[in-house]
Protein backbone atom coordinates (compact mmCIF):
# COMPACT_ATOMS: atom_id res chain seq x y z
CA UNK A 1 0.00 0.00 0.00
CA UNK A 2 1.33 3.42 -1.01
CA UNK A 3 -0.04 6.82 -0.10
CA UNK A 4 -1.68 8.10 -3.28
CA UNK A 5 -0.54 11.65 -2.50
CA UNK A 6 3.17 11.30 -1.66
CA UNK A 7 3.75 7.57 -2.40
CA UNK A 8 5.10 6.86 1.09
CA UNK A 9 4.71 3.22 2.17
CA UNK A 10 4.81 3.78 5.93
CA UNK A 11 1.69 4.47 8.01
CA UNK A 12 1.17 5.51 11.63
CA UNK A 13 -1.64 5.58 14.23
CA UNK A 14 -2.84 2.35 12.68
CA UNK A 15 -5.32 -0.17 14.09
CA UNK A 16 -6.27 -3.66 12.87
CA UNK A 17 -9.41 -2.12 11.37
CA UNK A 18 -7.48 0.78 9.78
CA UNK A 19 -3.99 -0.50 8.83
CA UNK A 20 -3.24 2.51 6.62
CA UNK A 21 -4.74 5.23 8.79
CA UNK A 22 -2.19 8.10 8.57
CA UNK A 23 0.65 8.52 6.08
CA UNK A 24 3.93 8.90 7.97
CA UNK A 25 5.24 11.49 5.48
CA UNK A 26 2.38 13.81 4.48
CA UNK A 27 -0.07 12.88 7.30
CA UNK A 28 -2.89 12.16 4.86
CA UNK A 29 -5.69 10.04 6.30
CA UNK A 30 -7.83 7.68 4.26
CA UNK A 31 -10.38 10.36 3.45
CA UNK A 32 -7.72 12.74 2.12
CA UNK A 33 -6.25 10.07 -0.12
CA UNK A 34 -9.72 9.06 -1.31
CA UNK A 35 -10.53 12.67 -2.20
CA UNK A 36 -7.24 13.06 -4.05
CA UNK A 37 -8.00 9.93 -6.09
CA UNK A 38 -11.31 11.52 -7.09
CA UNK A 39 -9.99 14.92 -8.13
CA UNK A 40 -6.43 14.48 -9.36
CA UNK A 41 -7.21 13.54 -12.97
CA UNK A 42 -9.90 16.18 -13.38
CA UNK A 43 -7.98 19.31 -12.39
CA UNK A 44 -8.05 21.46 -15.52
CA UNK A 45 -5.17 23.59 -16.79
CA UNK A 46 -4.81 26.85 -14.83
CA UNK A 47 -7.55 25.77 -12.42
CA UNK A 48 -8.47 27.93 -9.45
CA UNK A 49 -9.00 25.80 -6.34
CA UNK A 50 -10.56 26.77 -3.01
CA UNK A 51 -9.72 24.43 -0.12
CA UNK A 52 -11.88 25.05 2.95
CA UNK A 53 -10.20 24.21 6.28
CA UNK A 54 -7.29 22.19 4.84
CA UNK A 55 -5.74 19.62 7.15
CA UNK A 56 -2.09 20.52 6.50
CA UNK A 57 0.17 22.70 4.39
CA UNK A 58 1.04 19.74 2.19
CA UNK A 59 -2.52 18.50 1.62
CA UNK A 60 -3.24 19.78 -0.89
CA UNK A 61 -1.34 23.05 -1.22
CA UNK A 62 2.20 21.70 -1.03
CA UNK A 63 1.55 18.92 -3.50
CA UNK A 64 -0.12 21.18 -6.04
CA UNK A 65 2.60 23.84 -5.80
CA UNK A 66 5.20 21.15 -6.47
CA UNK A 67 3.45 19.16 -9.19
CA UNK A 68 0.89 21.59 -10.67
CA UNK A 69 2.43 25.08 -10.70
CA UNK A 70 -0.23 26.17 -13.20
CA UNK A 71 -2.92 25.83 -10.52
CA UNK A 72 -3.96 28.74 -8.28
CA UNK A 73 -4.65 27.36 -4.80
CA UNK A 74 -6.38 29.25 -1.97
CA UNK A 75 -6.69 27.73 1.49
CA UNK A 76 -9.16 29.29 3.92
CA UNK A 77 -10.08 28.72 7.55
CA UNK A 78 -11.99 30.54 10.23
CA UNK A 79 -9.21 30.04 12.78
CA UNK A 80 -5.41 30.08 12.70
CA UNK A 81 -5.32 27.24 15.23
CA UNK A 82 -8.27 25.13 14.15
CA UNK A 83 -11.68 24.88 15.74
CA UNK A 84 -11.36 25.60 19.49
CA UNK A 85 -12.83 22.12 20.07
CA UNK A 86 -10.36 20.51 17.63
CA UNK A 87 -7.17 22.57 17.69
CA UNK A 88 -4.52 22.25 14.97
CA UNK A 89 -2.12 24.51 13.14
CA UNK A 90 -3.82 26.30 10.25
CA UNK A 91 -1.49 29.31 10.13
CA UNK A 92 -0.43 28.27 6.62
CA UNK A 93 -3.82 29.24 5.12
CA UNK A 94 -4.12 32.14 2.71
CA UNK A 95 -7.29 33.71 4.12
CA UNK A 96 -9.29 33.65 7.37
CA UNK A 97 -13.03 34.23 7.58
CA UNK A 98 -16.31 32.63 8.64
CA UNK A 99 -17.93 30.78 5.72
CA UNK A 100 -21.17 32.62 6.44
CA UNK A 101 -19.31 35.82 5.49
CA UNK A 102 -17.69 34.46 2.33
CA UNK A 103 -19.31 37.04 -0.03
CA UNK A 104 -17.39 39.78 1.81
CA UNK A 105 -14.08 38.16 0.86
CA UNK A 106 -14.60 36.24 -2.40
CA UNK A 107 -16.53 37.22 -5.51
CA UNK A 108 -19.01 34.90 -7.17
CA UNK A 109 -17.95 32.66 -10.04
CA UNK A 110 -14.22 32.54 -9.24
CA UNK A 111 -13.30 28.88 -8.64
CA UNK A 112 -13.19 25.77 -10.81
CA UNK A 113 -13.00 23.47 -7.80
CA UNK A 114 -13.99 23.68 -4.13
CA UNK A 115 -12.77 21.11 -1.61
CA UNK A 116 -14.31 20.78 1.84
CA UNK A 117 -14.01 17.89 4.28
CA UNK A 118 -15.68 17.70 7.70
CA UNK A 119 -16.52 21.38 8.13
CA UNK A 120 -20.24 22.07 7.56
CA UNK A 121 -21.33 19.95 10.53
CA UNK A 122 -19.57 22.50 12.79
CA UNK A 123 -21.56 25.50 11.52
CA UNK A 124 -24.95 26.59 12.84
CA UNK A 125 -26.02 28.34 9.63
CA UNK A 126 -24.87 25.57 7.31
CA UNK A 127 -27.42 26.48 4.60
CA UNK A 128 -25.86 29.89 4.00
CA UNK A 129 -22.43 28.29 3.82
CA UNK A 130 -23.53 25.76 1.19
CA UNK A 131 -25.13 28.55 -0.83
CA UNK A 132 -21.91 30.57 -0.64
CA UNK A 133 -19.90 27.59 -1.88
CA UNK A 134 -22.23 27.22 -4.85
CA UNK A 135 -21.97 30.93 -5.63
CA UNK A 136 -18.16 31.07 -5.78
CA UNK A 137 -18.01 28.25 -8.34
CA UNK A 138 -17.69 28.99 -12.03
CA UNK A 139 -20.22 27.49 -14.44
CA UNK A 140 -19.36 23.78 -14.79
CA UNK A 141 -17.24 24.03 -11.63
CA UNK A 142 -17.36 21.25 -9.04
CA UNK A 143 -17.45 21.03 -5.27
CA UNK A 144 -16.23 17.89 -3.51
CA UNK A 145 -17.91 17.97 -0.11
CA UNK A 146 -17.30 15.36 2.55
CA UNK A 147 -20.10 15.89 5.05
CA UNK A 148 -20.84 13.19 7.65
CA UNK A 149 -24.46 12.17 7.13
CA UNK A 150 -26.58 9.18 7.99
CA UNK A 151 -29.07 7.02 6.13
CA UNK A 152 -31.02 6.24 9.30
CA UNK A 153 -31.92 9.89 9.95
CA UNK A 154 -34.96 11.34 8.17
CA UNK A 155 -34.17 14.89 9.26
CA UNK A 156 -31.16 16.77 10.60
CA UNK A 157 -30.51 16.74 14.34
CA UNK A 158 -29.15 19.85 16.10
CA UNK A 159 -26.92 19.14 19.07
CA UNK A 160 -24.59 20.91 21.52
CA UNK A 161 -21.01 21.00 20.19
CA UNK A 162 -19.35 17.61 20.65
CA UNK A 163 -15.62 17.03 21.20
CA UNK A 164 -14.94 18.00 17.55
CA UNK A 165 -17.20 21.03 17.64
CA UNK A 166 -19.92 19.37 15.54
CA UNK A 167 -23.36 20.89 16.06
CA UNK A 168 -25.24 18.88 13.40
CA UNK A 169 -26.01 15.26 12.67
CA UNK A 170 -27.17 15.31 9.06
CA UNK A 171 -29.71 13.15 7.29
CA UNK A 172 -28.06 12.00 4.06
CA UNK A 173 -31.35 12.05 2.17
CA UNK A 174 -32.39 15.51 3.37
CA UNK A 175 -28.91 16.91 2.70
CA UNK A 176 -28.89 15.48 -0.82
CA UNK A 177 -32.10 17.33 -1.72
CA UNK A 178 -30.84 20.56 -0.16
CA UNK A 179 -27.73 20.33 -2.32
CA UNK A 180 -29.88 19.65 -5.40
CA UNK A 181 -31.47 23.06 -4.88
CA UNK A 182 -28.04 24.71 -5.15
CA UNK A 183 -26.26 22.67 -7.83
CA UNK A 184 -27.18 21.36 -11.28
CA UNK A 185 -25.88 17.87 -10.49
CA UNK A 186 -25.30 16.08 -7.18
CA UNK A 187 -23.86 12.59 -6.80
CA UNK A 188 -22.94 10.59 -3.69
CA UNK A 189 -19.64 8.81 -4.28
CA UNK A 190 -18.69 6.03 -1.86
CA UNK A 191 -15.10 5.03 -1.16
CA UNK A 192 -13.22 2.40 0.80
CA UNK A 193 -9.61 3.03 1.74
CA UNK A 194 -7.59 0.65 3.89
CA UNK A 195 -10.59 -0.57 5.87
CA UNK A 196 -12.21 2.87 6.20
CA UNK A 197 -15.54 3.53 4.48
CA UNK A 198 -16.90 6.98 3.66
CA UNK A 199 -18.55 9.08 0.97
CA UNK A 200 -18.44 12.46 -0.76
CA UNK A 201 -21.11 14.66 -2.28
CA UNK A 202 -19.83 15.59 -5.73
CA UNK A 203 -21.71 18.73 -6.78
CA UNK A 204 -21.53 20.36 -10.22
CA UNK A 205 -22.61 23.96 -10.82
C-alpha positions as CSV (number, residue, x, y, z in Angstrom):
1,X,0.0,0.0,0.0
2,X,1.3,3.4,-1.0
3,X,0.0,6.8,-0.1
4,X,-1.7,8.1,-3.3
5,X,-0.5,11.7,-2.5
6,X,3.2,11.3,-1.7
7,X,3.8,7.6,-2.4
8,X,5.1,6.9,1.1
9,X,4.7,3.2,2.2
10,X,4.8,3.8,5.9
11,X,1.7,4.5,8.0
12,X,1.2,5.5,11.6
13,X,-1.6,5.6,14.2
14,X,-2.8,2.4,12.7
15,X,-5.3,-0.2,14.1
16,X,-6.3,-3.7,12.9
17,X,-9.4,-2.1,11.4
18,X,-7.5,0.8,9.8
19,X,-4.0,-0.5,8.8
20,X,-3.2,2.5,6.6
21,X,-4.7,5.2,8.8
22,X,-2.2,8.1,8.6
23,X,0.6,8.5,6.1
24,X,3.9,8.9,8.0
25,X,5.2,11.5,5.5
26,X,2.4,13.8,4.5
27,X,-0.1,12.9,7.3
28,X,-2.9,12.2,4.9
29,X,-5.7,10.0,6.3
30,X,-7.8,7.7,4.3
31,X,-10.4,10.4,3.5
32,X,-7.7,12.7,2.1
33,X,-6.2,10.1,-0.1
34,X,-9.7,9.1,-1.3
35,X,-10.5,12.7,-2.2
36,X,-7.2,13.1,-4.1
37,X,-8.0,9.9,-6.1
38,X,-11.3,11.5,-7.1
39,X,-10.0,14.9,-8.1
40,X,-6.4,14.5,-9.4
41,X,-7.2,13.5,-13.0
42,X,-9.9,16.2,-13.4
43,X,-8.0,19.3,-12.4
44,X,-8.1,21.5,-15.5
45,X,-5.2,23.6,-16.8
46,X,-4.8,26.9,-14.8
47,X,-7.5,25.8,-12.4
48,X,-8.5,27.9,-9.5
49,X,-9.0,25.8,-6.3
50,X,-10.6,26.8,-3.0
51,X,-9.7,24.4,-0.1
52,X,-11.9,25.1,3.0
53,X,-10.2,24.2,6.3
54,X,-7.3,22.2,4.8
55,X,-5.7,19.6,7.1
56,X,-2.1,20.5,6.5
57,X,0.2,22.7,4.4
58,X,1.0,19.7,2.2
59,X,-2.5,18.5,1.6
60,X,-3.2,19.8,-0.9
61,X,-1.3,23.1,-1.2
62,X,2.2,21.7,-1.0
63,X,1.5,18.9,-3.5
64,X,-0.1,21.2,-6.0
65,X,2.6,23.8,-5.8
66,X,5.2,21.1,-6.5
67,X,3.4,19.2,-9.2
68,X,0.9,21.6,-10.7
69,X,2.4,25.1,-10.7
70,X,-0.2,26.2,-13.2
71,X,-2.9,25.8,-10.5
72,X,-4.0,28.7,-8.3
73,X,-4.6,27.4,-4.8
74,X,-6.4,29.2,-2.0
75,X,-6.7,27.7,1.5
76,X,-9.2,29.3,3.9
77,X,-10.1,28.7,7.6
78,X,-12.0,30.5,10.2
79,X,-9.2,30.0,12.8
80,X,-5.4,30.1,12.7
81,X,-5.3,27.2,15.2
82,X,-8.3,25.1,14.1
83,X,-11.7,24.9,15.7
84,X,-11.4,25.6,19.5
85,X,-12.8,22.1,20.1
86,X,-10.4,20.5,17.6
87,X,-7.2,22.6,17.7
88,X,-4.5,22.2,15.0
89,X,-2.1,24.5,13.1
90,X,-3.8,26.3,10.2
91,X,-1.5,29.3,10.1
92,X,-0.4,28.3,6.6
93,X,-3.8,29.2,5.1
94,X,-4.1,32.1,2.7
95,X,-7.3,33.7,4.1
96,X,-9.3,33.6,7.4
97,X,-13.0,34.2,7.6
98,X,-16.3,32.6,8.6
99,X,-17.9,30.8,5.7
100,X,-21.2,32.6,6.4
101,X,-19.3,35.8,5.5
102,X,-17.7,34.5,2.3
103,X,-19.3,37.0,0.0
104,X,-17.4,39.8,1.8
105,X,-14.1,38.2,0.9
106,X,-14.6,36.2,-2.4
107,X,-16.5,37.2,-5.5
108,X,-19.0,34.9,-7.2
109,X,-18.0,32.7,-10.0
110,X,-14.2,32.5,-9.2
111,X,-13.3,28.9,-8.6
112,X,-13.2,25.8,-10.8
113,X,-13.0,23.5,-7.8
114,X,-14.0,23.7,-4.1
115,X,-12.8,21.1,-1.6
116,X,-14.3,20.8,1.8
117,X,-14.0,17.9,4.3
118,X,-15.7,17.7,7.7
119,X,-16.5,21.4,8.1
120,X,-20.2,22.1,7.6
121,X,-21.3,20.0,10.5
122,X,-19.6,22.5,12.8
123,X,-21.6,25.5,11.5
124,X,-25.0,26.6,12.8
125,X,-26.0,28.3,9.6
126,X,-24.9,25.6,7.3
127,X,-27.4,26.5,4.6
128,X,-25.9,29.9,4.0
129,X,-22.4,28.3,3.8
130,X,-23.5,25.8,1.2
131,X,-25.1,28.5,-0.8
132,X,-21.9,30.6,-0.6
133,X,-19.9,27.6,-1.9
134,X,-22.2,27.2,-4.8
135,X,-22.0,30.9,-5.6
136,X,-18.2,31.1,-5.8
137,X,-18.0,28.3,-8.3
138,X,-17.7,29.0,-12.0
139,X,-20.2,27.5,-14.4
140,X,-19.4,23.8,-14.8
141,X,-17.2,24.0,-11.6
142,X,-17.4,21.3,-9.0
143,X,-17.5,21.0,-5.3
144,X,-16.2,17.9,-3.5
145,X,-17.9,18.0,-0.1
146,X,-17.3,15.4,2.6
147,X,-20.1,15.9,5.0
148,X,-20.8,13.2,7.7
149,X,-24.5,12.2,7.1
150,X,-26.6,9.2,8.0
151,X,-29.1,7.0,6.1
152,X,-31.0,6.2,9.3
153,X,-31.9,9.9,9.9
154,X,-35.0,11.3,8.2
155,X,-34.2,14.9,9.3
156,X,-31.2,16.8,10.6
157,X,-30.5,16.7,14.3
158,X,-29.2,19.9,16.1
159,X,-26.9,19.1,19.1
160,X,-24.6,20.9,21.5
161,X,-21.0,21.0,20.2
162,X,-19.4,17.6,20.6
163,X,-15.6,17.0,21.2
164,X,-14.9,18.0,17.6
165,X,-17.2,21.0,17.6
166,X,-19.9,19.4,15.5
167,X,-23.4,20.9,16.1
168,X,-25.2,18.9,13.4
169,X,-26.0,15.3,12.7
170,X,-27.2,15.3,9.1
171,X,-29.7,13.2,7.3
172,X,-28.1,12.0,4.1
173,X,-31.4,12.0,2.2
174,X,-32.4,15.5,3.4
175,X,-28.9,16.9,2.7
176,X,-28.9,15.5,-0.8
177,X,-32.1,17.3,-1.7
178,X,-30.8,20.6,-0.2
179,X,-27.7,20.3,-2.3
180,X,-29.9,19.6,-5.4
181,X,-31.5,23.1,-4.9
182,X,-28.0,24.7,-5.1
183,X,-26.3,22.7,-7.8
184,X,-27.2,21.4,-11.3
185,X,-25.9,17.9,-10.5
186,X,-25.3,16.1,-7.2
187,X,-23.9,12.6,-6.8
188,X,-22.9,10.6,-3.7
189,X,-19.6,8.8,-4.3
190,X,-18.7,6.0,-1.9
191,X,-15.1,5.0,-1.2
192,X,-13.2,2.4,0.8
193,X,-9.6,3.0,1.7
194,X,-7.6,0.6,3.9
195,X,-10.6,-0.6,5.9
196,X,-12.2,2.9,6.2
197,X,-15.5,3.5,4.5
198,X,-16.9,7.0,3.7
199,X,-18.5,9.1,1.0
200,X,-18.4,12.5,-0.8
201,X,-21.1,14.7,-2.3
202,X,-19.8,15.6,-5.7
203,X,-21.7,18.7,-6.8
204,X,-21.5,20.4,-10.2
205,X,-22.6,24.0,-10.8
